[in-house]
Amino acid sequence: MNISSVRMQLYLGSRALQPAPAEVVDALVSLEVTNNDRERDGFQLSFTLGKHQQEYRLLQRGYFDPPNQLSVELLIGARRQVLIDGIITNHQINPGQRPGQATLSVTGEDVSLRMDLDEKRTNHPNQADSTIVEALIGAYNLTPDVTSTDDTPSENQRLPSQQGSDLAYIRQLADRNGFIFHIEPGDTPGTSVAYWGPDVRQGTPQPALTANMGPHTNVESLSFSFDALKPVEPLVEIQESDKDTATQIAPRSSTRQPLCAQPARALRHTLPPNTAGLSSGRAGARAAAEIARSLDAVNVSGELDVLRYGRVLRARRLVDLRGVGQAYSGSYYVKQVTHTLRKGTYTQRFTLLREGQGSLSRTVRLA
């Protein structure tokens, strides 16, 4: 595969997305998109600027006026992939020292930004957390992928109270249930899925990243870090009204299947704050969330040769890795991918995670 097999389509719009005009595409110098598993995705584009009657033409047209929408779609061979559906938040101009050297940088974040613009004070009586989340997501033209929760408190028991933006409250509810929340670009530009649920790392891995295997090698660099102090064992205690002493709560069983044969053992014990007044179920969820956040003792960073790999490596999914020995080969979770496109080049920097060492399988997925 060569770089001519990679095509990019840029979409812009204040209300409805439309293919970017030719003058925008022709002025594009570079594009960088970062997909994260927990934080907001982000993008940055760089353009050359030309003047028309003493004004910069691209700015005159209003293409990059915040909060315009922007979407990036890649076509690699026959595979289409939307890298981001986002909102423009900032642009910067560098006039340069000579004619023709002026550049424009445009930055922004994924569409979850809209959920973080307005702070609120409101209550959500007689509703389960998942019901609240579905209602909040539904106000933003997103497709909800919400895991149901069965704790529906009456107003006499507990009154769910929101003080802050919708995004902050959704993440607060996710943390309370041991869940995660993120926005995933949809199959077509302008559509995004909002996931609120367990951190489940399952499914068919993406084709293998390969190192040290001659013509089969498709990664440019790799580095491994094993942090034995990362895993923790939380000690969660609650104070029940009918007992004089605190009760220690065992964490709920993790929904995550280990990706390695030898997960790192927890060497540290923590005391999560503000757990005394929780129910036993919520305290168990808090402990499980604390464990899940700390499990990933192994961190892998590297850079991918996209043309050899033949597709887009996607964050928030599994991928196989081979050619690095029994201790570190096998399946990993893709935490973050940064895509960098310039004329004639396309690279991906990535971060992979898992719980420890040792592969669970002697085979990997190649295609």
Secondary structure in CASP SS format (residue, H / E / C, confidence):
PFRMAT SS
TARGET T0000
AUTHOR 0000-0000-0000
METHOD secondary structure of the structure
MODEL  1
M C 1.00
N C 1.00
I H 1.00
S H 1.00
S H 1.00
V E 1.00
R E 1.00
M E 1.00
Q E 1.00
L E 1.00
Y E 1.00
L E 1.00
G E 1.00
S C 1.00
R C 1.00
A C 1.00
L C 1.00
Q E 1.00
P E 1.00
A C 1.00
P C 1.00
A H 1.00
E H 1.00
V H 1.00
V H 1.00
D H 1.00
A H 1.00
L E 1.00
V E 1.00
S E 1.00
L E 1.00
E E 1.00
V E 1.00
T E 1.00
N E 1.00
N E 1.00
D C 1.00
R C 1.00
E C 1.00
R C 1.00
D C 1.00
G E 1.00
F E 1.00
Q E 1.00
L E 1.00
S E 1.00
F E 1.00
T E 1.00
L C 1.00
G C 1.00
K E 1.00
H E 1.00
Q C 1.00
Q C 1.00
E E 1.00
Y E 1.00
R H 1.00
L H 1.00
L H 1.00
Q H 1.00
R C 1.00
G C 1.00
Y C 1.00
F C 1.00
D C 1.00
P C 1.00
P C 1.00
N C 1.00
Q E 1.00
L E 1.00
S E 1.00
V E 1.00
E E 1.00
L E 1.00
L E 1.00
I E 1.00
G C 1.00
A C 1.00
R E 1.00
R E 1.00
Q E 1.00
V E 1.00
L E 1.00
I E 1.00
D E 1.00
G E 1.00
I E 1.00
I E 1.00
T E 1.00
N E 1.00
H E 1.00
Q E 1.00
I E 1.00
N E 1.00
P C 1.00
G C 1.00
Q C 1.00
R C 1.00
P C 1.00
G C 1.00
Q C 1.00
A C 1.00
T E 1.00
L E 1.00
S E 1.00
V E 1.00
T E 1.00
G E 1.00
E E 1.00
D E 1.00
V H 1.00
S H 1.00
L H 1.00
R H 1.00
M H 1.00
D H 1.00
L C 1.00
D C 1.00
E E 1.00
K E 1.00
R E 1.00
T E 1.00
N E 1.00
H C 1.00
P C 1.00
N C 1.00
Q C 1.00
A C 1.00
D H 1.00
S H 1.00
T H 1.00
I H 1.00
V H 1.00
E H 1.00
A H 1.00
L H 1.00
I H 1.00
G H 1.00
A C 1.00
Y C 1.00
N C 1.00
L C 1.00
T E 1.00
P E 1.00
D E 1.00
V E 1.00
T C 1.00
S C 1.00
T C 1.00
D C 1.00
D C 1.00
T C 1.00
P C 1.00
S C 1.00
E C 1.00
N C 1.00
Q C 1.00
R C 1.00
L C 1.00
P C 1.00
S E 1.00
Q E 1.00
Q E 1.00
G E 1.00
S E 1.00
D H 1.00
L H 1.00
A H 1.00
Y H 1.00
I H 1.00
R H 1.00
Q H 1.00
L H 1.00
A H 1.00
D H 1.00
R H 1.00
N C 1.00
G C 1.00
F C 1.00
I E 1.00
F E 1.00
H E 1.00
I E 1.00
E E 1.00
P E 1.00
G C 1.00
D C 1.00
T C 1.00
P C 1.00
G C 1.00
T C 1.00
S E 1.00
V E 1.00
A E 1.00
Y E 1.00
W E 1.00
G E 1.00
P C 1.00
D C 1.00
V C 1.00
R C 1.00
Q C 1.00
G C 1.00
T C 1.00
P C 1.00
Q E 1.00
P E 1.00
A E 1.00
L E 1.00
T E 1.00
A C 1.00
N C 1.00
M C 1.00
G H 1.00
P H 1.00
H H 1.00
T C 1.00
N C 1.00
V E 1.00
E E 1.00
S E 1.00
L E 1.00
S E 1.00
F E 1.00
S E 1.00
F E 1.00
D C 1.00
A C 1.00
L C 1.00
K C 1.00
P C 1.00
V E 1.00
E E 1.00
P E 1.00
L C 1.00
V E 1.00
E E 1.00
I E 1.00
Q C 1.00
E C 1.00
S C 1.00
D C 1.00
K C 1.00
D C 1.00
T C 1.00
A C 1.00
T E 1.00
Q E 1.00
I E 1.00
A C 1.00
P C 1.00
R C 1.00
S C 1.00
S C 1.00
T C 1.00
R C 1.00
Q C 1.00
P C 1.00
L C 1.00
C C 1.00
A C 1.00
Q E 1.00
P E 1.00
A C 1.00
R C 1.00
A C 1.00
L C 1.00
R E 1.00
H E 1.00
T E 1.00
L C 1.00
P C 1.00
P C 1.00
N C 1.00
T C 1.00
A C 1.00
G C 1.00
L C 1.00
S C 1.00
S H 1.00
G H 1.00
R H 1.00
A H 1.00
G H 1.00
A H 1.00
R H 1.00
A H 1.00
A H 1.00
A H 1.00
E H 1.00
I H 1.00
A H 1.00
R H 1.00
S H 1.00
L C 1.00
D C 1.00
A C 1.00
V E 1.00
N E 1.00
V E 1.00
S E 1.00
G E 1.00
E E 1.00
L E 1.00
D E 1.00
V H 1.00
L H 1.00
R H 1.00
Y H 1.00
G C 1.00
R C 1.00
V C 1.00
L C 1.00
R C 1.00
A C 1.00
R C 1.00
R C 1.00
L E 1.00
V E 1.00
D E 1.00
L E 1.00
R E 1.00
G C 1.00
V C 1.00
G C 1.00
Q C 1.00
A C 1.00
Y C 1.00
S C 1.00
G E 1.00
S E 1.00
Y E 1.00
Y E 1.00
V E 1.00
K E 1.00
Q E 1.00
V E 1.00
T E 1.00
H E 1.00
T E 1.00
L E 1.00
R E 1.00
K C 1.00
G C 1.00
T E 1.00
Y E 1.00
T E 1.00
Q E 1.00
R E 1.00
F E 1.00
T E 1.00
L E 1.00
L E 1.00
R E 1.00
E C 1.00
G E 1.00
Q E 1.00
G C 1.00
S C 1.00
L C 1.00
S C 1.00
R C 1.00
T C 1.00
V C 1.00
R C 1.00
L C 1.00
A C 1.00
END
